[in-house]
Amino acid sequence: MAVSGEHYAVLWVGLVAVVSLPAEIDISNADQVRDDLLSILNRGATLLVVDMSATTFCDSAGLNALVRAFKRATTSGTGMRVVVSARAVQRVFAITGVDHLIDIYPTVAAAMAAADQPGPGGKPQPGCATTHADPGDPDDCAAKPGGTA
């Protein structure tokens, strides 16, 4: 269900918001992406899943929008996970190091499942810096001290 005020489709599952972003995120729409992500965070989401599975291009303006939203989420105690499937977009995240800042998942289902996975000490895994191929994998960051890969 799309939430009025946002330009991209948002599905709410309780207090979890899943927002679907467009095929291309660049200077022409990055401000709108940022504004929509911040608006969703302001609506009280406890977890924001940014679905970029249809995104095939993301430039530095798009990365900046995501990082700004991530900083706001972190400040407010909200989790944020990004779904990326296109290799070109994965590469931009890796080259810039954003994949070490924001948790990246291959599917929305994996991102949602990870929300239910406890980290060390039974706590959620905030800031686990890795790409999660299998959130249930004991060799994933949940099993690593400090939550990093």
C-alpha positions as CSV (number, residue, x, y, z in Angstrom):
1,M,0.0,0.0,0.0
2,A,1.5,3.4,-1.0
3,V,1.6,6.0,1.7
4,S,0.4,9.4,0.7
5,G,3.2,11.9,0.7
6,E,5.8,9.5,-0.6
7,H,6.6,9.1,-4.3
8,Y,7.6,5.5,-4.0
9,A,5.5,2.5,-3.0
10,V,5.7,1.8,0.7
11,L,4.4,-1.4,2.3
12,W,4.0,-1.3,6.1
13,V,4.1,-4.6,8.0
14,G,3.4,-3.5,11.5
15,L,6.1,-0.9,12.2
16,V,8.4,-2.2,9.4
17,A,8.4,-0.1,6.2
18,V,9.5,-1.6,2.9
19,V,10.0,1.1,0.3
20,S,10.5,0.2,-3.4
21,L,12.9,2.5,-5.2
22,P,13.1,3.1,-9.0
23,A,15.3,1.5,-11.6
24,E,17.6,4.5,-11.7
25,I,18.7,6.7,-8.8
26,D,20.7,9.7,-9.8
27,I,21.0,13.5,-9.4
28,S,17.6,13.9,-11.0
29,N,15.7,12.0,-8.2
30,A,18.1,11.5,-5.3
31,D,16.7,14.4,-3.3
32,Q,13.2,12.9,-3.6
33,V,14.5,9.5,-2.6
34,R,16.2,11.1,0.5
35,D,13.0,13.1,1.4
36,D,10.8,10.0,1.1
37,L,13.2,7.8,3.2
38,L,13.3,10.5,5.9
39,S,9.5,10.9,5.8
40,I,9.1,7.2,6.4
41,L,11.5,7.3,9.3
42,N,9.6,10.3,10.7
43,R,6.4,8.1,10.6
44,G,7.8,5.9,13.3
45,A,9.2,2.8,11.5
46,T,11.3,0.6,13.7
47,L,12.9,-1.0,10.6
48,L,13.2,0.5,7.1
49,V,13.9,-1.9,4.3
50,V,15.0,-0.1,1.2
51,D,14.1,-2.3,-1.8
52,M,16.5,-1.6,-4.6
53,S,16.0,-4.9,-6.3
54,A,14.7,-3.2,-9.4
55,T,17.5,-0.6,-9.3
56,T,20.1,-1.0,-12.0
57,F,21.9,2.4,-11.6
58,C,22.8,4.4,-8.6
59,D,25.2,7.3,-8.7
60,S,26.9,9.2,-5.8
61,A,23.8,11.4,-5.3
62,G,21.8,8.3,-4.7
63,L,24.4,6.9,-2.3
64,N,24.4,10.2,-0.4
65,A,20.6,10.0,-0.1
66,L,20.9,6.5,1.4
67,V,23.7,7.4,3.7
68,R,21.8,10.4,5.0
69,A,18.8,8.3,5.7
70,F,20.9,5.7,7.4
71,K,22.4,8.3,9.7
72,R,18.9,9.5,10.6
73,A,17.8,6.0,11.2
74,T,20.8,5.2,13.4
75,T,20.3,8.4,15.4
76,S,16.6,7.6,16.0
77,G,17.3,3.9,16.9
78,T,15.7,2.6,13.7
79,G,17.2,-0.3,11.7
80,M,17.8,0.1,8.0
81,R,18.6,-2.6,5.5
82,V,19.0,-2.3,1.8
83,V,18.1,-4.9,-0.8
84,V,20.4,-4.8,-3.9
85,S,20.4,-7.4,-6.7
86,A,22.1,-5.7,-9.6
87,R,25.8,-6.3,-9.8
88,A,26.5,-2.8,-11.0
89,V,24.8,-1.3,-7.9
90,Q,26.5,-3.8,-5.6
91,R,29.8,-2.8,-7.1
92,V,29.2,0.9,-6.4
93,F,28.3,0.1,-2.8
94,A,31.5,-2.0,-2.5
95,I,33.8,0.5,-4.2
96,T,32.6,3.4,-2.0
97,G,32.5,1.3,1.2
98,V,28.8,1.9,1.8
99,D,28.4,-1.9,2.0
100,H,30.4,-1.7,5.3
101,L,28.1,1.0,6.7
102,I,24.7,-0.2,5.6
103,D,23.6,-3.9,5.8
104,I,23.0,-5.2,2.2
105,Y,20.7,-8.2,1.4
106,P,19.9,-10.0,-1.8
107,T,16.2,-10.1,-1.3
108,V,13.5,-8.4,0.8
109,A,12.7,-11.8,2.4
110,A,16.3,-12.1,3.6
111,A,16.3,-8.5,4.9
112,M,13.0,-9.2,6.8
113,A,14.3,-12.5,8.1
114,A,17.4,-10.9,9.4
115,A,15.3,-8.5,11.4
116,D,14.2,-11.5,13.5
117,Q,17.7,-12.9,13.9
118,P,19.4,-12.0,17.1
119,G,23.0,-10.8,17.1
120,P,25.6,-11.6,19.8
121,G,24.0,-11.9,23.3
122,G,20.5,-12.2,21.8
123,K,20.4,-8.6,20.7
124,P,19.6,-7.4,17.2
125,Q,22.6,-6.9,14.9
126,P,22.9,-3.1,14.4
127,G,25.6,-2.0,12.1
128,C,26.7,-5.5,11.1
129,A,29.0,-4.6,8.2
130,T,28.6,-7.4,5.7
131,T,26.5,-8.5,2.8
132,H,24.1,-11.1,4.1
133,A,23.8,-14.0,1.7
134,D,22.2,-16.1,4.4
135,P,21.1,-14.4,7.6
136,G,20.7,-17.7,9.3
137,D,24.3,-18.7,8.5
138,P,26.3,-19.1,11.7
139,D,29.4,-17.8,9.8
140,D,27.5,-14.6,9.0
141,C,28.2,-11.5,11.2
142,A,25.9,-12.6,14.0
143,A,28.5,-15.1,15.0
144,K,31.4,-12.7,14.8
145,P,32.6,-10.6,17.7
146,G,31.7,-6.9,17.2
147,G,29.2,-7.8,14.5
148,T,31.6,-7.3,11.5
149,A,32.6,-9.6,8.8
